[in-house]
């Protein structure tokens, strides 16, 4: 990055290699971060970790030295394993992965593990909302981990300028930095797992680049990415949020809600996890008429991304049992699968902490979360 480019994107970009030593020193002086280190590396002196950090000369080296090992250990403890299918891609090329969004932290983090394991020579730069970066040390960690910041809490006029800067940065990452990008298909997680691409995300992308809106999307090389978790550790929290939004007139998340979701999502049991990359949509995009009205264009692209993501889900017995419990269409699972899922559902509901829990509503919400991937996939196959 030239100094001018570095400066233009200062407010949103990940740290540059020359900034890393200062960031490492700042982190190990932070009390909360040191508590995290003590939990992750019991008995290891902070100074030893600081020295290992300073051996990392790039963000990618930091990911390999710290994040990869942590995530591999986490998968061993909190899952039955994670696998990925990148057979539709040439991983020597650079792509913008646009995916459904289940887990605040792990969706992009585990993608990086899968890319390393597939022999890719880089990971992705990650789009992350500034609402998740309330703590200064967390902001440092995500920017170390190749994240760029989506500014969400701005007045309308500033929001337009911020969206344009974000779009320009994404194009810059693909074209100039020769790296990949990961972005969720919509702002925030789809709490009911009914994954739909927000056209606003596509419109933002076309605020950067050059040429027609089609040419601008083509230069980002979009790849629909389907992420499937057998179990979502945050399902009861999401159900709880549905009831709060229903019952409390102007309910808003508290400052700790996202932190609790992050911790629960990372540490909770996930069963099997699968990533499926559909073919890059460039060829499909090129076939669209050049004179297509803008509104029709964005709708068509969003729909195509949705259908590719739905096709890519790996469905588990949990999805089919939930669909059966909602709609009475029993197939693709055994009596033992059903018994196991119902026991899981009861255990998750017991974690709900509300003054007046509406059990029937909460149960229906969780069932819907597990049924929707099956409903959507069956609609396109």
C-alpha positions as CSV (number, residue, x, y, z in Angstrom):
1,X,0.0,0.0,0.0
2,X,1.3,3.5,-0.8
3,X,1.1,6.1,2.0
4,X,-1.7,7.9,0.1
5,X,-3.8,4.7,-0.2
6,X,-3.0,3.8,3.4
7,X,-4.2,7.2,4.5
8,X,-7.4,7.2,2.3
9,X,-8.7,4.0,4.0
10,X,-7.2,4.7,7.5
11,X,-10.6,4.8,9.2
12,X,-11.7,1.3,8.0
13,X,-8.7,-0.8,6.8
14,X,-6.8,-3.6,8.7
15,X,-3.4,-2.7,10.1
16,X,-0.6,-2.5,7.7
17,X,2.6,-4.7,8.4
18,X,4.6,-1.7,9.6
19,X,1.9,-0.9,12.3
20,X,1.9,-4.4,13.8
21,X,4.8,-4.0,16.4
22,X,3.0,-1.0,18.1
23,X,-0.3,-2.9,18.1
24,X,1.3,-6.0,19.7
25,X,2.7,-3.9,22.5
26,X,-0.6,-2.1,23.0
27,X,-2.5,-5.4,23.3
28,X,-0.2,-7.0,25.9
29,X,-0.5,-3.9,28.1
30,X,-4.3,-4.3,28.1
31,X,-5.7,-5.9,31.2
32,X,-8.7,-7.5,29.6
33,X,-6.7,-8.9,26.7
34,X,-4.2,-10.4,29.2
35,X,-7.1,-12.2,30.9
36,X,-8.0,-13.7,27.6
37,X,-4.4,-14.8,27.0
38,X,-4.3,-16.4,30.5
39,X,-7.4,-18.4,29.6
40,X,-6.1,-19.4,26.2
41,X,-2.5,-20.1,27.2
42,X,-2.6,-21.1,30.9
43,X,0.9,-20.8,32.5
44,X,2.5,-19.1,29.5
45,X,4.2,-15.8,30.4
46,X,2.8,-12.7,28.6
47,X,6.3,-11.8,27.6
48,X,6.7,-15.1,25.7
49,X,3.5,-14.4,23.8
50,X,4.6,-10.9,23.1
51,X,7.9,-12.2,21.6
52,X,6.0,-14.7,19.4
53,X,3.7,-11.9,18.2
54,X,6.7,-9.8,17.3
55,X,8.0,-12.6,15.1
56,X,4.8,-12.1,12.9
57,X,5.7,-9.6,10.1
58,X,2.3,-9.6,8.4
59,X,-1.3,-10.1,9.3
60,X,-1.3,-13.4,7.5
61,X,1.6,-14.6,9.6
62,X,-0.3,-13.6,12.7
63,X,-3.3,-15.6,11.6
64,X,-1.1,-18.7,11.0
65,X,0.8,-18.3,14.3
66,X,-2.2,-17.6,16.6
67,X,-5.6,-17.9,15.0
68,X,-5.2,-21.2,13.1
69,X,-4.1,-23.2,16.1
70,X,-6.8,-21.7,18.4
71,X,-9.5,-22.5,15.8
72,X,-8.3,-26.1,15.3
73,X,-8.3,-26.7,19.1
74,X,-11.8,-25.1,19.3
75,X,-13.1,-27.4,16.5
76,X,-11.8,-30.4,18.4
77,X,-13.6,-29.4,21.6
78,X,-16.8,-27.8,20.3
79,X,-17.7,-29.6,17.1
80,X,-17.6,-32.9,15.2
81,X,-15.4,-31.3,12.6
82,X,-15.5,-28.8,9.8
83,X,-15.0,-29.5,6.1
84,X,-15.3,-27.4,2.9
85,X,-15.9,-27.9,-0.8
86,X,-14.0,-25.4,-3.0
87,X,-14.1,-27.7,-6.1
88,X,-15.9,-24.9,-8.1
89,X,-13.0,-22.5,-7.6
90,X,-9.4,-22.0,-8.6
91,X,-8.0,-20.8,-5.3
92,X,-5.1,-19.0,-7.1
93,X,-7.7,-16.4,-8.2
94,X,-9.2,-13.8,-5.9
95,X,-12.8,-13.7,-4.9
96,X,-15.4,-11.8,-2.9
97,X,-17.1,-14.6,-0.8
98,X,-20.7,-13.5,0.0
99,X,-22.3,-15.9,2.5
100,X,-25.2,-16.5,4.8
101,X,-24.4,-15.4,8.3
102,X,-24.9,-17.6,11.4
103,X,-22.1,-16.9,13.8
104,X,-20.7,-13.4,14.5
105,X,-17.1,-14.5,14.7
106,X,-16.8,-18.1,13.3
107,X,-18.3,-17.7,9.9
108,X,-15.3,-15.9,8.5
109,X,-12.7,-17.4,11.0
110,X,-13.4,-21.0,10.0
111,X,-13.4,-20.0,6.3
112,X,-9.8,-19.0,6.9
113,X,-9.0,-22.4,8.4
114,X,-10.6,-24.2,5.5
115,X,-8.7,-22.0,3.0
116,X,-5.4,-22.8,4.7
117,X,-6.2,-26.5,4.7
118,X,-7.1,-26.3,1.0
119,X,-3.7,-25.0,0.2
120,X,-4.7,-21.4,-0.5
121,X,-1.9,-18.9,-0.1
122,X,-4.0,-16.3,1.6
123,X,-7.3,-15.9,3.6
124,X,-9.8,-13.1,3.2
125,X,-10.2,-9.5,4.4
126,X,-13.4,-9.5,6.5
127,X,-16.2,-6.9,6.6
128,X,-17.2,-6.4,10.2
129,X,-19.7,-3.9,11.7
130,X,-18.5,-1.2,14.0
131,X,-21.3,-2.2,16.4
132,X,-19.1,-5.2,17.4
133,X,-16.1,-3.1,18.2
134,X,-17.0,-1.3,21.4
135,X,-13.8,-2.5,23.2
136,X,-10.6,-1.0,21.9
137,X,-8.6,-4.2,22.3
138,X,-11.3,-6.1,20.3
139,X,-11.0,-3.5,17.5
140,X,-7.2,-4.1,17.5
141,X,-7.6,-7.8,17.3
142,X,-10.0,-7.8,14.4
143,X,-7.9,-5.3,12.5
144,X,-4.9,-7.5,13.1
145,X,-7.0,-10.4,11.8
146,X,-7.5,-8.7,8.4
147,X,-10.9,-7.1,9.1
148,X,-12.1,-3.8,7.6
149,X,-14.8,-1.8,9.3
150,X,-18.4,-1.3,8.2
151,X,-19.5,2.0,9.8
152,X,-23.2,1.6,10.7
153,X,-24.2,4.3,13.1
154,X,-23.8,7.4,11.0
155,X,-26.2,10.1,9.9
156,X,-27.6,9.6,6.3
157,X,-25.2,12.0,4.5
158,X,-22.1,10.5,6.2
159,X,-23.5,7.0,5.6
160,X,-23.4,7.6,1.8
161,X,-19.8,8.7,1.9
162,X,-18.9,5.8,4.2
163,X,-20.6,3.3,1.9
164,X,-18.7,4.7,-1.1
165,X,-15.4,4.4,0.8
166,X,-16.3,0.8,1.8
167,X,-17.1,-0.2,-1.8
168,X,-13.9,1.5,-3.1
169,X,-11.9,-0.4,-0.5
170,X,-13.4,-3.8,-1.4
171,X,-12.4,-3.2,-5.1
172,X,-9.0,-2.1,-3.9
173,X,-8.5,-5.3,-1.9
174,X,-9.3,-7.5,-5.0
175,X,-7.5,-5.5,-7.6
176,X,-4.5,-3.9,-5.8
177,X,-3.8,-5.9,-2.7
178,X,-4.5,-9.2,-4.5
179,X,-6.5,-10.6,-1.6
180,X,-10.0,-12.1,-1.1
181,X,-12.9,-10.5,0.7
182,X,-15.6,-12.0,2.9
183,X,-18.9,-10.2,3.5
184,X,-22.2,-11.4,4.8
185,X,-25.2,-11.3,2.4
186,X,-27.1,-8.9,4.8
187,X,-26.4,-6.7,7.8
188,X,-26.5,-8.8,10.9
189,X,-27.3,-12.5,11.2
190,X,-30.6,-13.9,9.8
191,X,-32.0,-14.8,13.2
192,X,-34.5,-17.3,11.6
193,X,-32.0,-18.8,9.2
194,X,-34.1,-17.6,6.3
195,X,-31.1,-16.5,4.3
196,X,-31.8,-13.7,1.8
197,X,-29.3,-11.3,0.2
198,X,-30.0,-7.6,0.9
199,X,-30.0,-5.7,-2.3
200,X,-28.5,-2.8,-0.3
201,X,-25.2,-4.8,0.0
202,X,-25.0,-5.2,-3.8
203,X,-25.8,-1.5,-4.4
204,X,-23.1,-0.6,-1.9
205,X,-20.6,-2.8,-3.9
206,X,-21.4,-0.9,-7.1
207,X,-20.5,2.4,-5.5
208,X,-16.9,1.4,-6.1
209,X,-15.1,0.3,-9.2
210,X,-15.5,1.5,-12.8
211,X,-17.9,1.1,-15.7
212,X,-21.5,-0.1,-15.6
213,X,-23.0,-1.6,-12.5
214,X,-22.6,-5.1,-14.1
215,X,-18.9,-4.4,-14.8
216,X,-18.4,-3.2,-11.2
217,X,-19.8,-6.4,-9.8
218,X,-17.8,-8.4,-12.2
219,X,-14.6,-6.9,-11.0
220,X,-15.4,-8.2,-7.5
221,X,-15.7,-11.9,-8.6
222,X,-18.6,-12.8,-6.3
223,X,-18.8,-16.3,-5.0
224,X,-21.9,-17.4,-3.1
225,X,-20.8,-19.3,0.0
226,X,-23.1,-21.6,2.0
227,X,-22.3,-22.2,5.7
228,X,-24.1,-25.0,7.5
229,X,-23.9,-25.7,11.2
230,X,-25.6,-28.8,12.5
231,X,-26.4,-27.0,15.8
232,X,-26.4,-23.2,16.4
233,X,-25.3,-22.6,20.0
234,X,-27.0,-19.1,19.9
235,X,-30.4,-20.5,18.9
236,X,-31.9,-19.9,22.3
237,X,-30.5,-16.3,22.4
238,X,-32.0,-15.6,19.0
239,X,-35.4,-17.0,20.1
240,X,-35.2,-14.9,23.2
241,X,-34.6,-11.8,21.1
242,X,-37.6,-12.6,18.9
243,X,-39.8,-12.6,22.1
244,X,-38.3,-9.4,23.4
245,X,-38.9,-7.7,20.0
246,X,-42.5,-8.9,20.0
247,X,-43.3,-8.0,23.6
248,X,-41.2,-4.9,24.4
249,X,-42.3,-1.8,22.3
250,X,-38.9,-0.2,21.7
251,X,-36.6,-3.0,22.7
252,X,-32.9,-2.6,21.7
253,X,-29.9,-4.8,22.3
254,X,-27.9,-3.9,25.4
255,X,-24.1,-3.2,25.2
256,X,-23.3,-6.8,26.3
257,X,-25.7,-8.7,24.1
258,X,-23.3,-9.1,21.1
259,X,-20.5,-10.0,23.5
260,X,-22.6,-12.8,25.0
261,X,-23.6,-14.0,21.5
262,X,-19.9,-14.0,20.4
263,X,-18.8,-16.0,23.5
264,X,-21.8,-18.4,23.2
265,X,-21.2,-18.9,19.4
266,X,-17.5,-19.5,19.8
267,X,-17.5,-21.8,22.8
268,X,-20.9,-23.6,22.3
269,X,-21.3,-27.0,20.6
270,X,-21.9,-26.9,16.9
271,X,-21.9,-30.5,15.7
272,X,-20.8,-30.8,12.1
273,X,-19.9,-27.7,10.1
274,X,-19.7,-27.5,6.3
275,X,-18.7,-24.8,3.8
276,X,-19.7,-25.0,0.2
277,X,-18.5,-22.5,-2.4
278,X,-20.7,-22.2,-5.5
279,X,-19.1,-21.3,-8.8
280,X,-18.1,-17.6,-9.1
281,X,-21.1,-15.8,-10.7
282,X,-19.0,-13.9,-13.3
283,X,-20.2,-16.1,-16.2
284,X,-23.8,-15.9,-15.1
285,X,-23.5,-12.1,-14.7
286,X,-22.0,-11.7,-18.2
287,X,-25.1,-13.4,-19.7
288,X,-27.5,-10.8,-18.2
289,X,-28.7,-8.2,-20.8
290,X,-26.6,-5.0,-20.7
291,X,-29.7,-2.8,-20.8
292,X,-31.5,-4.5,-17.8
293,X,-33.1,-1.8,-15.6
294,X,-31.2,-1.3,-12.4
295,X,-34.0,-2.5,-10.1
296,X,-34.4,-5.7,-12.0
297,X,-30.6,-6.2,-12.1
298,X,-30.1,-6.0,-8.4
299,X,-33.2,-8.2,-7.7
300,X,-31.9,-10.9,-10.2
301,X,-28.4,-10.9,-8.7
302,X,-29.7,-11.2,-5.1
303,X,-32.1,-14.0,-6.1
304,X,-29.3,-15.9,-7.9
305,X,-27.0,-15.6,-4.9
306,X,-29.8,-16.8,-2.6
307,X,-30.5,-19.9,-4.8
308,X,-26.8,-20.8,-5.0
309,X,-26.4,-20.5,-1.2
310,X,-29.6,-22.6,-0.6
311,X,-28.3,-25.3,-3.0
312,X,-25.0,-25.4,-1.2
313,X,-26.4,-26.1,2.3
314,X,-25.5,-29.4,3.9
315,X,-28.7,-30.5,5.6
316,X,-28.5,-32.5,8.8
317,X,-31.2,-34.7,10.5
318,X,-31.7,-31.6,12.8
319,X,-33.1,-29.7,9.8
320,X,-35.5,-32.4,8.8
321,X,-36.7,-33.2,12.3
322,X,-37.4,-29.5,12.8
323,X,-39.3,-29.3,9.5
324,X,-41.4,-32.4,10.5
325,X,-42.2,-31.0,14.0
326,X,-43.4,-27.8,12.3
327,X,-45.2,-29.2,9.2
328,X,-45.5,-32.9,9.7
329,X,-43.4,-34.0,6.6
330,X,-41.3,-36.8,8.0
331,X,-38.3,-38.0,6.0
332,X,-34.5,-38.2,5.9
333,X,-34.1,-39.1,9.6
334,X,-34.5,-41.9,12.0
335,X,-36.4,-42.2,15.3
336,X,-33.0,-41.9,17.1
337,X,-32.3,-38.6,15.2
338,X,-35.7,-37.3,16.3
339,X,-35.1,-38.3,20.0
340,X,-31.7,-36.6,20.0
341,X,-32.9,-33.4,18.5
342,X,-35.9,-33.1,20.8
343,X,-33.6,-33.6,23.8
344,X,-31.3,-30.9,22.4
345,X,-34.2,-28.6,21.9
346,X,-35.4,-29.1,25.5
347,X,-31.9,-28.4,26.8
348,X,-31.6,-25.2,24.8
349,X,-35.0,-23.9,25.9
350,X,-33.9,-24.4,29.5
351,X,-31.2,-21.8,28.9
352,X,-33.7,-19.0,28.1
353,X,-33.7,-16.2,30.7
354,X,-36.8,-14.2,30.3
355,X,-39.2,-13.0,33.1
356,X,-42.3,-14.3,31.1
357,X,-41.1,-17.0,28.7
358,X,-43.7,-17.9,26.0
359,X,-42.5,-21.5,25.7
360,X,-44.7,-22.4,22.6
361,X,-43.5,-19.3,20.8
362,X,-39.8,-19.8,21.7
363,X,-40.0,-23.5,20.6
364,X,-41.6,-22.5,17.3
365,X,-38.8,-19.9,16.7
366,X,-36.0,-22.4,17.3
367,X,-37.7,-25.0,15.1
368,X,-38.1,-22.4,12.3
369,X,-34.4,-21.7,12.5
370,X,-33.5,-25.3,11.8
371,X,-36.3,-25.9,9.3
372,X,-35.7,-22.9,7.0
373,X,-32.5,-24.1,5.4
374,X,-34.4,-27.3,4.4
375,X,-37.5,-25.4,3.2
376,X,-35.3,-23.1,1.1
377,X,-33.1,-25.9,-0.4
378,X,-36.2,-28.0,-1.3
379,X,-37.6,-24.9,-3.1
380,X,-34.7,-24.8,-5.5
381,X,-33.8,-28.5,-6.0
